[in-house]
């Protein structure tokens, strides 16, 4: 299922890790602080796409997806790759966090206007 269509979070984690492995990104150990910094670098690239007034999503003349949507995808791909390495059940973590968030107040206790 490498096409990415109708993929669960667990499947995305596996595909992200397998692609990283095939492309040589698992050959050396990456410390957790570096993982976080690399995820942050993708977030920064999304901000730069915004600052450059790029469309949310577009394909450049070489066929590469660009824009904020593409950078958000890179964030998820890195998180998937690192979740596999760290043996994090990301799908379960997301489910648990969404469930917990339902118990939180509006804007975590702020008052609605």
C-alpha positions in Angstrom: 0.0 0.0 0.0 2.6 2.6 -1.0 0.2 4.7 -2.9 -1.1 6.4 0.2 -4.8 6.1 -0.7 -7.2 5.4 2.2 -4.5 4.8 4.7 -4.8 4.4 8.4 -2.3 6.1 10.7 -0.7 2.7 11.4 -0.3 2.2 7.7 1.1 5.7 7.2 3.7 5.0 10.0 4.8 1.8 8.3 5.0 3.4 4.8 6.9 6.4 6.2 9.4 4.2 7.9 9.8 1.8 5.0 10.4 4.7 2.5 12.9 6.3 4.9 14.7 2.9 5.2 14.8 2.5 1.4 16.2 5.9 1.0 19.0 5.5 3.6 17.5 7.5 6.5 17.7 4.7 9.0 21.3 3.9 8.7 22.4 5.9 11.7 20.7 6.5 15.0 19.0 9.8 15.3 18.7 11.1 18.9 15.3 12.3 20.0 16.3 16.0 20.2 17.5 15.8 16.6 14.2 14.1 15.6 12.3 16.9 17.2 14.5 19.5 15.5 13.9 17.8 12.1 10.2 17.8 12.6 10.4 21.5 13.5 12.4 22.2 10.3 9.4 20.9 8.3 7.1 23.2 10.3 9.5 26.1 9.5 9.3 25.2 5.8 5.5 25.5 6.0 5.9 28.9 7.5 8.3 29.9 4.8 5.9 28.7 2.1 3.3 31.0 3.7 5.7 34.0 4.0 6.5 33.4 0.3 2.8 33.7 -0.6 2.9 30.3 -2.2 -0.4 28.6 -2.9 -1.5 26.1 -0.2 -0.7 23.3 -2.6 0.9 23.2 -6.1 3.2 21.1 -8.2 6.4 22.6 -9.4 7.8 22.2 -13.0 9.8 19.1 -11.8 6.6 17.4 -10.5 7.4 18.0 -6.8 4.5 18.9 -4.5 5.0 22.3 -2.9 3.3 24.6 -0.4 2.0 24.4 3.1 0.0 21.2 2.4 3.2 19.5 1.2 5.1 20.6 4.2 2.3 19.4 6.5 2.6 16.1 4.7 6.4 16.1 5.4 5.7 16.7 9.1 3.4 13.6 9.2 5.9 11.5 7.3 8.7 12.4 9.7 6.5 11.8 12.7 5.5 8.4 11.2 9.1 7.4 10.6 10.2 8.4 14.1 7.2 6.9 15.7 8.1 3.5 14.2 11.7 3.8 15.5 10.6 4.8 19.0 7.9 2.1 19.0 5.1 4.6 19.6 1.6 3.4 18.7 0.8 6.7 17.0 -2.7 5.7 16.0 -3.6 4.8 19.6 -1.9 7.9 20.9 -3.9 10.1 18.6 -7.2 8.3 19.5 -6.4 8.7 23.3 -5.5 12.4 22.9 -8.6 13.2 20.9 -10.7 11.5 23.5 -9.0 13.3 26.3 -9.4 16.7 24.5 -13.1 16.2 24.6 -12.9 16.7 28.4 -11.1 20.0 28.2 -12.9 23.4 28.4 -13.4 25.8 25.5 -9.9 26.9 24.6 -8.7 25.0 27.6 -10.7 27.0 30.0 -11.0 30.4 28.2 -14.4 32.0 27.9 -16.3 32.0 24.6 -16.8 35.4 23.2 
